[in-house]
Amino acid sequence: MRRVTLRCAARLVFAALWLLVEVCRAESGAPSLAERVIWAVNAGGDAHTDVHGIHFKKDPLEGRVGKASDYGVRLPILRSSPEDQILYQTERYNEDTFGYEVPIREEGDYILVMKYAEVYFAQSQQKVFDVRLNGHVVVKDLDIFDRVGHSTAHDEIVPFSIKRGKLSVHGEVSTFNGKLTVEFVKGYYDNPKICALYVMKGKLEDVPKLQPHPGLEKREEEEEEEEEGEGTEGEKKSASTSPKNPVRSGPRTPNPYATDNSSLMFPILVAFGVFIPTLFCLCRL
């Protein structure tokens, strides 16, 4: 409980520092967060401007690829501010792989932020898919419910850079032709989807964080404790299963062949074998 409280306090401090940095940037004339966002779309929904000033355009794939869904509007989305829940309540999905193209003209460090919430399935292994960036798999086997549960906001954040005509992401490099292709790859479990996404210039620390989720914090805390406990129990178990003085199951059993008298029976058997044929011959005479 104490560790959870400390973690929440740390996040609040981080949020306050982030606001302070934004104020300093505004006073110094540096571009704000909204000004550094070069492309943003509210998938499956209408245009929306969030609390950070980021303007999400209406979905350009409307009527062209996949299907739009607003099934989530009937549900409150945890970890998201009330003003921005619409970004997690609407979505676009497709029965096959689909994606968006983002034009990027300048080189530099960028961040791709993808917003998700599972508003339909109530257990894991129901919707699992990959995400590719210009052919590079940047998110593998994404199971939203398994990550955060039902009707809970979840952001996938992927840093990448473009320098000298090359795209670098997750340690892989490829030629960049001016367009960033974000693909949601069809897997074995249901259809791929996306709720909202944007691309911005900057570093990981520049991305706004979601609100803390007590249930998620508790689960992460329990997982950490389980990992620590498994290590301790494993050491105890190995110590208990290898005692210094092994206990025997009982007294030693005498060897049944230690007093073998078969050598005494051999002459008797030979004599008996000779006597029977001899007696048979005498009877015939």
C-alpha angles and dihedrals in degrees: 000000000000092000091050091051091049091049092051090048090050091052092050090051090048091051091050091050090049091053090048091052091050091051091050091049091051091051093046094049094247116146115272124233092264091050091053093054107097099181135013134169134185098217114222092001147077128275115292138178113212130213091270092057095253110148113217113200124222112271108279091202092065109132092002112069132017128335132295119225132192094179090124096061089087091061132071111235117224121223092025128100114249091245093057102039089104088071089065099034097063125056146167122229135173137195089233138032113299139164154162133260118224118194113221119184103171130064121234144087117320140180127214112205119191120189123211142171128175105226100159114038119063100199140041126266091043099099118022126158144147132243122219130196111201088331096315115118104232098166119036125199096348109198105177096190091049090052101048111351131239125341092357126132117246128180124201109204121196121182118204139161137216117207132157093352094308130116115216120192131154091350094307126113132203139162114277120214100185098275128092111207115202111193130187105208124217112239137180095277116066124297132321118248146174131203101193138333142184141183121219139174114248146055135302092265090059093064115098112243125229121248115274116264113213093205092050091045090052092050092050089048092051092048091053091049091047091052091050091045093050090056092050094044091048091055092048092047094050089050093049094047094053107054120182094232110039114215116232120226095233146313118324112270115236115249106254090207095052092095101038112170097181091114091065093054096054098079091047092053092049092051092048090050092054095044097057097056091044092053090048092054093049092052091055091053 
